[in-house]
Amino acid sequence: MDNLQIYLLLSSLLFSLGIYAVISRQNAVAILMGIELMLNSANINFIAFNRFTSSLYNLDGHVFTMFVIVLAAAEAAVALAIIINLFKNIGSVNVEDASELKG
């Protein structure tokens, strides 16, 4: 029962939910959560392909996953700082309200 297709199906479901969240939401925090879902689905793919296609001591998928996790943490910190600044200036975290900041 432990095969690659199950992990790919789970990853594609998570990626689809992330795309839906990014496209349909107007709240900046919800868009950020959708991006995190998409990054986590890529991590599942890295680990699954590493598990099923490489040798026992090849850790390329794990290294890429750790890199993506670090990148996602840095992206979340910067994005949350921008969202807090946006809320302080406008009073809302809606993406459409951010057009007021254009000069």
VEXDREN-2710 file (C-alpha; in Angstrom, 1 decimal):
% VEXDREN-2710
k/r/px/py/pz
1/MET/0.0/0.0/0.0
2/ASP/3.0/2.3/0.4
3/ASN/3.5/3.5/-3.2
4/LEU/4.4/6.8/-4.9
5/GLN/1.0/7.5/-6.3
6/ILE/-0.6/8.1/-2.9
7/TYR/2.0/10.7/-2.1
8/LEU/1.6/12.4/-5.5
9/LEU/-2.1/12.5/-5.1
10/LEU/-1.8/14.1/-1.6
11/SER/0.7/16.6/-3.0
12/SER/-1.5/17.5/-5.9
13/LEU/-4.5/18.0/-3.6
14/LEU/-2.5/20.3/-1.3
15/PHE/-1.1/22.2/-4.3
16/SER/-4.6/22.6/-5.8
17/LEU/-5.9/23.9/-2.4
18/GLY/-3.0/26.4/-2.3
19/ILE/-3.7/27.7/-5.8
20/TYR/-7.4/28.1/-4.9
21/ALA/-6.5/30.0/-1.8
22/VAL/-4.1/32.3/-3.6
23/ILE/-6.5/33.0/-6.5
24/SER/-9.8/33.4/-4.6
25/ARG/-8.8/35.2/-1.4
26/GLN/-8.5/38.9/-0.9
27/ASN/-7.0/38.7/2.6
28/ALA/-3.2/38.9/2.6
29/VAL/-2.9/36.4/5.4
30/ALA/-5.0/33.8/3.6
31/ILE/-2.9/34.3/0.5
32/LEU/0.2/33.7/2.5
33/MET/-1.3/30.5/3.9
34/GLY/-2.0/29.3/0.3
35/ILE/1.6/29.9/-0.6
36/GLU/2.7/27.9/2.4
37/LEU/0.4/25.0/1.3
38/MET/2.0/25.0/-2.2
39/LEU/5.5/24.9/-0.7
40/ASN/4.5/22.0/1.6
41/SER/3.2/20.1/-1.4
42/ALA/6.5/20.6/-3.1
43/ASN/8.2/19.2/0.0
44/ILE/6.0/16.1/-0.1
45/ASN/7.1/15.6/-3.7
46/PHE/10.8/16.0/-2.8
47/ILE/10.6/13.5/0.0
48/ALA/8.4/11.0/-1.9
49/PHE/10.7/11.0/-5.0
50/ASN/13.8/10.7/-2.8
51/ARG/12.2/7.7/-1.0
52/PHE/11.1/5.8/-4.0
53/THR/13.7/6.6/-6.7
54/SER/17.1/6.8/-5.0
55/SER/19.4/4.7/-3.0
56/LEU/19.3/4.4/0.8
57/TYR/22.0/7.0/1.6
58/ASN/21.1/9.6/-1.0
59/LEU/19.5/12.5/0.9
60/ASP/19.0/15.0/-2.0
61/GLY/15.2/15.3/-1.4
62/HIS/15.8/15.9/2.3
63/VAL/18.3/18.6/1.6
64/PHE/16.0/20.4/-0.8
65/THR/13.1/20.1/1.7
66/MET/15.2/21.7/4.4
67/PHE/16.1/24.5/2.0
68/VAL/12.4/25.1/1.2
69/ILE/11.5/25.1/4.9
70/VAL/14.1/27.7/5.6
71/LEU/13.0/29.7/2.6
72/ALA/9.4/29.5/3.7
73/ALA/10.2/30.7/7.2
74/ALA/12.1/33.7/5.8
75/GLU/9.3/34.4/3.4
76/ALA/6.7/34.3/6.1
77/ALA/8.7/36.6/8.4
78/VAL/9.1/39.2/5.6
79/ALA/5.5/38.9/4.4
80/LEU/4.1/39.2/7.9
81/ALA/6.1/42.3/8.5
82/ILE/4.7/43.8/5.3
83/ILE/1.2/42.8/6.3
84/ILE/1.6/44.4/9.7
85/ASN/2.9/47.6/8.1
86/LEU/0.0/47.5/5.6
87/PHE/-2.5/47.2/8.5
88/LYS/-0.9/50.0/10.4
89/ASN/-1.1/52.4/7.3
90/ILE/-4.4/51.4/5.9
91/GLY/-6.3/49.7/8.6
92/SER/-7.1/46.6/6.5
93/VAL/-5.2/43.6/5.2
94/ASN/-7.2/43.2/2.0
95/VAL/-5.0/43.1/-1.1
96/GLU/-7.3/45.4/-3.1
97/ASP/-6.9/48.1/-0.5
98/ALA/-3.1/48.1/-1.0
99/SER/-3.5/49.9/-4.3
100/GLU/-3.8/53.1/-2.2
101/LEU/-0.1/52.8/-1.5
102/LYS/0.8/53.3/-5.2
103/GLY/2.4/56.7/-5.7
END
